[in-house]
Amino acid sequence: MIPATLQQTQKDGGFAQANATRNNALKAWISFAALGGWVFHVIAEREVTSMLTLSVFAQALSFVLLRMQISAAKSVAGISGKALTMQAIKLCCRLGTTLWLDGYLPMDASGDWIYQVGDVVSLLMVLQILICVYVSHKSSYQADVDTCDVRNLIMGAVVLAVMIHPSQHDEPALDTLWTAHLYIDAVAMVPQLWMISKSGGKVKGLTAHYIAATLLSAILSGIFWFLAGSTLEVSGSSSSIASLTINGAHLVQVLLMLDFGYFYIKACLNGRSGNESLAVFDL
């Protein structure tokens, strides 16, 4: 009788934790929707260019959800430190240009300071999570499955950015820096997806929301740059090359996560998005 009672107690506790996780995720998404609505209607005055700012806040949401996962589980299991390192590098590259120049910012009022705030918040969140991964919760970090070699990905992105980049700033170094962020971002989730596949295709509930918010961010940013493609310039070449490279980078990023997105939406429709272990890949 005692073992059965204990088993039932643990089962009830698991359901309670799953419900709490689902509720926290829902609150985070609702808060993002409210903030996004305020930015779109009040700050940007319904300008379509505000989609780029909304993509930055979707990115910040992804890291908030990941931090919530760590706080709830007291563990960084299933989280790729290498993917987060790439995110930190990407954000530093982007902030290295957008804090000073407006060549790659939305033209509405949300590009004046709201956009940069979103990136600064994201960077601070990423650094905090990295401390959890490599310091405070290091014992739970699954280094044995987080084995994707990111050095080649980063070096390839930088070399490609030197070779092909827009010239919105008319400063080769800064244009290259911004483009490096773009190419790094395109493959930044590869280590996380690799880690999930190595772990049997399952991921914790809020970690799944983290990847979903990242996918949303990529889609919003991709739509913006698709619409803005004709305004881009490349020194000594045509704007079509700049548009092709930027849209191509976003397409790669979205395609990498589409498989995940399918199973994530399917799980949400089935009411399993807050489960402790969510199957997101059909391996």
PyMOL commands that set and color helices and strands:
alter all, ss='L'
color gray80, all
select helices_A, chain A and resi 2-43+48-73+81-98+109-111+114-136+138-140+150-163+172-187+190-198+205-231+239-269
alter helices_A, ss='H'
color red, helices_A
select strands_A, chain A and resi 202-203+278-279
alter strands_A, ss='S'
color yellow, strands_A
deselect
rebuild
show_as cartoon
